[in-house]
Amino acid sequence: MRIVIAAVGRLKQGPERELAASYRKRAETVGRTFGLREFEIVEIRESRAQDAERRRIEESIAIANVIPEGAIVVILDERGDNLDSPTLAAMLRKWREESRTAVCFIVGGADGVAQSLRERAKIKLAFGSATWPHQLVRIMLLEQLYRAATILAGHPYHRA
């Protein structure tokens, strides 16, 4: 199963990019043991439109264009469900057992995503009720995917 992270904005060179790359590499290494064959990050250019709704629409169209056909769509949203790490791991296991070809995690921009894209999401996932910068959300998501992979692989990284 392929994991795609479609994220609005770019991580610039520096510690955030290095940390994201580290978690991505770890997740890929551990994930291969149970069928996660690829972790792809697609950076979506931030819209320069003056109007927030127009920015949301433009960014959402760009995101929709990179969602693999038949993928499970998960949107990161502060109003979403707070799932613990074992639950996320169980969801990935279930989707893999259902022979899903891909899961696409969406990290929207500062204005969020269009309602049409929100409606495509099977899951709306939150990392608490706080609002986080999208750069940190991407790193937190990669860490959680790595953690989920270690849970599924029986690796001791996650300690309950």
N, C-alpha and C positions, 0 to 999 in steps of 0.2 A: 504494500500500500504506500502510496506517495503522500507526503505531507507538503503542502504549499502554504506559505505565509505570504499573503498579499498585504503589504503595509504602505500606507501613504507616508511619504517623506523618505529621506535618505539619512542613514547613519554616517556621519562624517568620520574621517580618520580620527582615531583616538581610543581612549579606554572603553567607551561604550561599544564601538565596532569590534574591538578585540574580544570583549567579553561575549558579545553575541556570536562571534565566529567560534569561540571556544565551546560554548554550549551547543551550537549547531554540530560541530565536529563530534563532540561526545555523544549527542543524540543519534547521529548517523551510525557511529561505531556500535553502540549498544543496540540500536533499533534494528540493525541487520539481522540480529539473532532471532528475531521473531517476525520478520516480514515487512519492516518499514524500510523500504529500499531507497528512499530519496527524501531529503529535506531541502526544499527549494524556497528561497526568499525572493519575492518579486517586489521591487521598490517602485511605487507608483508616484509619479511626479505630482507635487502639490499644485492645485489649480491656482491661478493668479487672478481669477475673476473677483470683481469688487463685491459682489453680493454673496452672502453665506450660502443661500439656497443653491445658487449657480455653482459654487465651489463644490458643495455636496454632490450635486448631480454629475458634474464633470469627473470628479474623483470616483464616484460610484460606477460610472460607465467604464472607466479604465479598469477598475477592480473586476467588474463583471466579465470583462474581456479576457481575464487571465484565470478565471475559475475553470478547472478542468471539467469536462463533460462528465456528469454522473457523480461529481464530488459531493461529499457531505460538507455543508457550509456552516462554519462556526464564526460568529461575530463577537469580537471583544467589545464589551459595552458595560459601562459603570452601573447600568440598571439591570444587568444580566444576573444569572445564577452564580452564586459562590460555590464552586465545586472543590472538594478536597482532592488531593493528588491521587489517591487510590481510585476515586470515582472517575477522574479523567483517564487514568490508565485502563479501567474496566471498559470505558466507552471505546477507546482505541482498540482494545482486544475484540470487543463485540463487532465493530465495523470491519476489522480485519477478517474475523471469522465469517462475516457475511460476504466476503470477497469484494468489498468496496475497493475501487481502484485508487481513490484519493480522498483526502480531507483537506479542505481549504480554510485556514484561519485568517480572518480579516481584521486588520488593525486600521481603523479609519483615521482620517485627519482631524484637525482641531474642531471642525464643524460637524463631525460625525459622518454618517452615510445616509443615502437616500432611503426612504421608506420601502421602496421596491426591493432594495438589496436586503434590508432587515427582514422582509417577509420571506426571502429565500433561505434564511438561516434556520437550521434544525435546532441549534443551540445558541443562546446568547450567554456568553461567559464573562464574569466579572472577577477582578482581582481585588475584592473589597469594594466598599462604597466610595472610596476616595477617587478623585480624578487624577490619573497618572499621565505624564508626558508620553506620547506615542513611542519615543525612543526607548524609554524604560519598559513600557508594556511589551515591546518586542523581545527585549532581553528576558523579562519575566516569563513570557510565553515559551521561549526557547529553553529556559531552565525547567519549566514545568513539563515540557515534552521530553527532555532528558530524564527528569525524575520519573515520569510515567514509563519510559523505556526501561529504566533500571528496576522499577517495580515489576514489570512484566518479565524481565529477565532474571528476577530473584537476586539481584545485586544488592549489597547492603547500603547503598547510598541513602535510600529513604529509610528513616527510622521512625516508626509510629510511636 
